[in-house]
Amino acid sequence: MGFSQRGGLKLQQLLLSFLLHTSWEVGSGQVHYSVTEEAKHGTFVGRIAQDLGLEVGELVSRLFRVVPKGRRDYLEVNAQNGILFVNSRIDREELCGRSPVCSIHLEMVVDKPLQVFHVEVEIKDINDNAPMFPATEQRLFISESKQPDSRFPLEGASDADIGVNSLLTYVLSPNEYFILEMQTSSEQSKALSLLLRKSLDREDTPEINLLLTATDGGKPELTGTVQLKISVLDVNDNDPEFDQSEYKVKLLENVANGTFIVKVNATDRDEGINNVLQYSLRSIKPKRNDLFRLDENTGEIRINGNLDFEENKFYELQVEATDKGNPPMVGHCRVLVEVLDINDNAPEVAVTSLSLPVREDAPSGTVIALISVSDRDSGANGQVTCSLSPPGPFTLVSTFRNYYSLVLDGTVDRESVPAYELVVTARDGGTPDLRATARISVGIGDVNDNAPAFEQPLYTVFVKENNLPGHHIFTVSASDPDAQQNALVSYSLVERRVGERHLSSYVSVHSESGKVYALQPLDHEELELLQFQVSARDAGFPPLGSNVSLQVFVLDENDNAPVVLPPHSGVSPVTELVSQSVAVGHVVTKVRAVDADSGYNAWLSYELLPDVGAGRSPFRVGLYTGEISTTRALEESDGRRQMLLVLVKDHGEPMLSATATVSVSLLESGQALQTSSGLAKQPAASSIAKGTALVNVNVYLIIAICSVSSLLVLSLLLYVALRCSTPTQGIYGPGKPTLVCSNEAGSWSYSQQRRQVCSGEGTFKNDLMAFSPNLPPCPVSSDREQQEAKKDPLGKVSLIFQQDYSKLTFIV
């Protein structure tokens, strides 16, 4: 019968354990309370029945009971009113030690139906522990040879409380020799030491008694004291010195017994017996004198037990090195041992449901992949967090516990980054943490979002005139960073009219290579500048395109010979009358010529060809002015008539030239006077004719100024209206005239041209250009030129009528 009762009892216990285990999934919720330690018996904690949603009247009938997870029943529930109260004394320090969080976990079980509720009661700390020093008295032996600012470590107090209740401050009794110094080397340890302010004298003060008081931060404050007895030594004046004042060691909690930790080493500058050192462990915090073993001769420290990370994470060892002098001298150091937790299970990462590739125009928030993580460890070692690297337009979004979504968090550009190699890292909370990685390759799908682009918006091309038809003058090239069909570029001309003709009659462009060809010979004198645009378009959908502007400057070649201007341009020579009595350097006449080319090709020079069989000619011609003047006094032997052949040539390659024939008749002085009197018989008629001509010129000039001013105003109004309505296609500059040179006589040769320049409106405009010298004026070579300058004040006026008819400028 006894056997059956024991068997039935065991069966009931097994059944109850099974029901409690299965009810973990049936019960729901967790209630959290808090109560201070040292609370009296019967202290109210919480209305457990009400908070769990149970009826107070059903607690007894449903067999409500408390199943504590500890060995003592600190808390109990009154089944009559459903109140959770303190059943026995709770000492937080005894229950949880120095752990920052202290809780009691309870399981509340009711039957009919069976339910299990989890209750957590946090034990709040109160300031019920005063600071305590390891001993009531500390003895220090300090040599009188110690210098001021020397430091002497002290053993600090410890407080079993936590938080602000364990924050200690120290006060040293007033004295003239020592002050208290505290150095914080880490969160776990604070170094307390005496700092010598004044040199000691053993004969005056052989012993110093101080009181060190430690006060915690609780309310009310609690204090602890220790008596410091300092003996001043007189003989052995060199303390042993350690290589380091502080040794730091990190150990895994599963290290074997007897494992070597560190070797401390001290030296003493004394000699003989005073140099022989002996090591000792002065103290261990927290107090575990049996956990570490120090070899007194070698200074090696080894494990003398088993470390437990959950029991204590940090140890501070005070080590002394004492020499064998009389009295002995002591050196101090600290050994800080940090215990590390172990973590032996790495997380696992699984990637599912990939949606690739990602288009460039995918909106932000697009889900790309689903990721799940798991870890077989528990606690912090089993808490897994995920991170994504490298940084980019993607992010991980937590959708559920240990489940994540890889989401597009920005814009992607295939041209910048065609693919992303992402690494998902799962890391647990262990120390050291363990990690697992999963690599995801995310390709970016192309979208036609880039138009073909030229390297520069405008290209300037120089082509010599008279080129062959079909001549390759330039190659345009546009690049498209897109892929496949979206990057296939074709070229075409932006058609418009150039004067009376289409642009395509001048140039063409190859649709695939972008080569630009001139379809006909170009003439610099007809068309100096040709501007047009080439379009580049890709094959995407929709197609994208861009334009580039080309400026084709037609370079001049020397294909136009100089042309002699009247009156010396005829076939028959012009006769010039010269008196034999003229002075040397007298200007007889001036040959003028122009060249349709420009630049050096239009720079003209004059040369007097020698007469075959004749002697030295009394005439010469200005190299760049064309003025024919005398080189010596005229003589009868020179003859009555001289035929001068003037060669006009340009500076082009090859050189082109023209000739002018001037007939010079020599007159005697009497004949010259008769000629002059004959010419003077008609002064009135000449004066009237010149006056009438001058009046007519002035009237025409005023009419021209008024007309041009009116055209200027109309042009400005029309220009403003066109600018407000449509943008202009381009800027086209006028052909620039070329100033050739000046000679010592002060006259100028120039190229007066009528140029045609292609404008944006597709019409030709004629430019009438006259030139004024940019160089300083040259001195007048003769009195005749000075007289001609006085008679013709308008001879130094240049009229510049520009291409766009916007300015009428007089330069004097």
Buried (B, 14 or more C-beta within 10 A) or exposed (E): EEEEEEEEEEEEEEEEEEBBEEBEEEBEEEBEBEBBBBBEEEBEBBBBBEBBEBEBEBBEEBEBEBEBEEEEEBBBBBBEEBBBBBBEEBBBBEBBBBEEEBBBEBBBBBEEEBBBBBBEBBBEBBBBBBBBBBEEEBEBBBBBBBEEEBBBBBBBBBBBBBEEBBEBEBEBBEBEBBEBBEEEBEEEBBBBBBBBEEEBEBEEBBEBEBEBBBBBBBEEEBBBBBBBEBBBBBBBBBBBBBEEBBBEBEBEBEBEEEEEBBBBBBBBEBEEEBBBBBBEBBBBBBEBEEBBBBEEEEBBBBBBEEBEBEEBBBBBBBBBBBBBBEBBBBBBBBBBBBBBBEBEBBBBBEBEEEEEBBEBEBEEEBEBBBBBBBBEBEEEBBBBBBEBEEEBBBBBEEBEEBEBBBBBBEEBBBBEEBEBEBEBBBBBBBEEBBBBEBEBEBEBBBBBBBBBBBEEEEBEBEBEBEBEEEBEBBEBBBEBBBBEEBBBBBBBBBEBEBBEEEBBEBBBBBEEEBBBBBEBEBBBBEBBBBBBBBBBBBBBEEBBBBBBBBBBBBBBBBBBBBEBBEEBBEEEBBEBEBBBEBEEBBBBBBBBBBBBBBBBBBBBBBBBEEEEEEEEBBBBBBBBBBBBBBEEEBEEEBEEEBEBBBBBBBBBEEEBBBBBBBBBEBBEEEBBEEEEEEEEEEEEEEEEEEEEEEEEEEEEBEEEEEEBEEEBEEBEEEEEEEEEEEEEBBEBEBBEBBBBBBBEBBBBBBBBBEBBBBBEEBEBBEBEBEBBBEEEEBEBBBEBBEEEEEEEEEEEEEBBBBBEBEEBEEEE
